Amino acid sequence: MAPTTPEDPRELPHHARPDAPEGTRSAGRPEGRVAGLLLAAGGGRRLGGRPKALLDHRGRPLVEHAARALRDGGCHPVHIVLGAAAASVRERAELAAYEHSENPDWARGMGTSLRAGLAALAESGADAVVVSLVDQPGIGAAAVARVVAAYRGRGSLVSAAYGGRRGHPVLFGADRWADIAATAEGDRGARAYLQRHADVLTLVECSDVAEPYDIDTPEDLHRLE
């Protein structure tokens, strides 16, 4: 018997829906649950101590936009790792649709947040995770969906690329999580792991749908709306 197609598009995975962002729909991707992990713990040291998660963008905290990009790009569940000013972030941002936890060691670098997030998702049943950073508002659902569409199994290793250069978001198959967590240190996160496994890393060009700039210094704040 031929498989049936849900009549309601809302029953389809996001990247397969008719209303998915242009250029993000995929066909034939192996079945697998892809979670989203947003690293949003930084204290904004170069921004004068303004936590990046709370920066205003289009009238709402930046953390909301970054989490929505993961969700709308096809990730479920979406887990947010908070750190600096975590209580204020929970108070000011609407995070009811997402899982979130607090990294007490956030000041030691992004690697600690990556480890905390992977640990939090360990029992989620996810076959892969897409990791993104809260301070890159130019990366939206279209780029996330392209990376999700490149999933091929629990050993997948995928990265968005911009002009052929690796960037965010990145996808880690669940079979790689333990090794990534073991090597995530300081502010390098998974960079060392990705460099060592460059021969099996799939790059997905996203420069036509996203911009990979960071909000790091006061000079970058003009990019927020």
N, C-alpha and C positions, 0 to 999 in steps of 0.2 A: 504494500500500500504506500502510495506517495505521501511524504510528510506534509502536514498542513501548515499553513502560515497564519499566525494570529491575525484576526480581523482588526483588532485594536492596535495601532502602532505603538501605544504605550507599553505593550507587552513585549516588544522587541528590545534587544540590547540597544543602548543609546547609539552606538556607532552604526547600527543597521536601520535606524528609524528613517522614514522619509524626510523628517525635519532636522536630521543631524546636520552639523555645520558642513558647508560645501567642502569636498575634498577629504572628508573623514570617514565616509561609509566604506565598509569593507565586506568582502564576500569570502567565504571559505576559511575564516580564521578558526583554528582549533578551539574546541570548547575549553574554557578555563575561567575561573573567577579571578578578576584582576582588582585588587584593592588599590586605594590611593593613600599616600602618606605625605602629609604636608609638614615640613620642618619650619616652625614658626616661633622658636624659642629665643632668638637673638635679642640682645639688649640695645642694639644700635649704638655701639660705642663711638663710631665715627659720625654719628648723627647727634652727638651730645647727650647720649643716654636715652634717646627716644625709642622705645621698643618698636620694631618694624611692624609687628602684627597690628599695632594700633594707629599706624599712619592713615590719614584720611585719603580715600580715593573714591571719587564719584559719590561723596556723601556718606560712605560707610567705611568701617575699618578694613584695612588691606587684607587681613586674614580671611574675611568673608569672600572676597573676590577670588583669592587663590584656592580656597576650599571648593567654591562653586565650579571653578574650571576643572578640577579633578572629577567632581560628581558629573558634570555635564559632558565630560569627555569619555564617560563610560566606566568609571571606577566605583566599586562598591565592595565593602564599606570604605568610607574616607575617614582616616584617623589623623588628628592634628596633635603634634607635640608642641606644647606650650612651655614657656620658661620664664623669661623676664616679665614682670608685671602680670603674671598669669591670672591673678584674681581680677585685675582691671580688664583684661581681655575677655574673660568669661562674663563680666558685668556689662561691657559695652558692645560686644559682638554677638550676633545671633548665630549660635553654634548648635542649636537643637537638632539639626539634621545630621550632625557628625559626631563621631566618637572623638574624645580628646583626653589627653593625659598630660601630666606635668613632669618635666625633667629637672630635678633639683640640681643637676650638675651642668646646666646649660652654659655656664660661664667658662667651662673647660673646652668648649668648641662644638661645632656642628656634629662631629663624630659621635658624641654622647647622645645627641638627639636622634641620630640615625639608628643607633643601637637600641635606644628606648622604644622607638617606633616599630622596629622590626620585632622586638620582644612582645610588644602589645598586640601585634597582628599574628603572632605565632599560632594562636588557637582559633583564628578566624576562618580557617578552611580555604583561604585564598591560595591560588596557584602561582600568583605573581603580584608584584606591587609596583606602582608607578610613583616615583618620588619627585616632589617638586619643592621649590623654595618660596617662602612668603614674599620675598623682596623682588620678584620678577613679574610685575603686573602686565608686561607685554606678552606674556605667554598665557594663552587662554585655552578653551576647550578644544579648539581645532587641533592644536599641537598635541595635546594629551591624547586625543582620539587616534591620531596617526601612530603614536607610540603604542597605544593599546592594540591597534590593528596588526602590529608586527609581532605580537605574542605568538610563539610556536610551541610552547611547552614549559614545564617547570625548570628547565635549564636555560631558558631564554635570557639574553642579555642585550638590551636595546637602548639606544640613546637618540634623542632628537639631535639634529645637526643643523648648523647655520653656516652656509657657504662651505660645507664639508667639514666643519670643525664641531667636535662634540660639545653638547650643552645639556640643558635641562628641558623637559623632564627626562628621567631615565627609568627603565623597567628592569626589575630583577626577578627572574624566576625563583620560586620558593626554594628550590634545591640549592641555591647560591646564598641564601640569607645568612647561614651560620658563618660561612667564610668571610662574607662582607662585614658582618658585625665584628668578627675577630680582628679585622684590619682597619676598622674605622677609628681614626684618631684625630684629635685636634680639629681644625677647621677644614681639613682635607676631605672629610667624609669618606666617600667611596672612591675618591680619585685614584689612589694607588691601585686599588683592585681593578678598576677599569683600564688603567694603563697596562697592567700585567696581562690582561685578557683582551687586549685590543684585537687580537687575531680572530676572536669569535664574536666580537661586538658588532651588532647590526646598527648602522646609522640610518636614520630616517630624516630626510631633508624637510625642514619646517620653516625656512626663511621666508617663504611666500605667505605664511599664515601667522607668524609670530615674530617678536623681537626679544632677544635674550638679555636686555640690559638689566643691571641691578640698581636698586636704590640703596646706595652705600654711604653717600656723603650729602651735605646740604646742597651741593651743586647739582645733585640728581633729583632733588625734590620737584623740580619743574616738570618732570615727566608724569607726576601724579595729577589727576584731574579733580 
